[in-house]
Amino acid sequence: MYSYTVTIAFQGTNSEALIEKWIAWMTDKHLADVRQAGADRAMLVRIEESGTPTFEARYLFASAESLDRYIADHAPALRAEGLQ
């Protein structure tokens, strides 16, 4: 298995509504999109870190090739969607 981890920190915002909206998008849509794009598993983990709401999106891929294919073919569009 190959692991791909993205750390997301909400610095400069105390907006629980924004964070909850983002969590809902991650769990309802984005994690499934990454699985459809080749990940075998996808999970969201909240990290308790010095008062800054921080999360890790953790993805597992069966092979280096499937991870490379995800990064080359799918990650740019999914990252752009996440920034919106």
Buried (B, 14 or more C-beta within 10 A) or exposed (E): EBEBEBEBEBEEEEEEEEBEEBBEBBEEEBBEBBBEBBBEBBEBEEEEEEEEBBBEBBBBBEEEEBBEBBBEEBBEEBEEEBEE
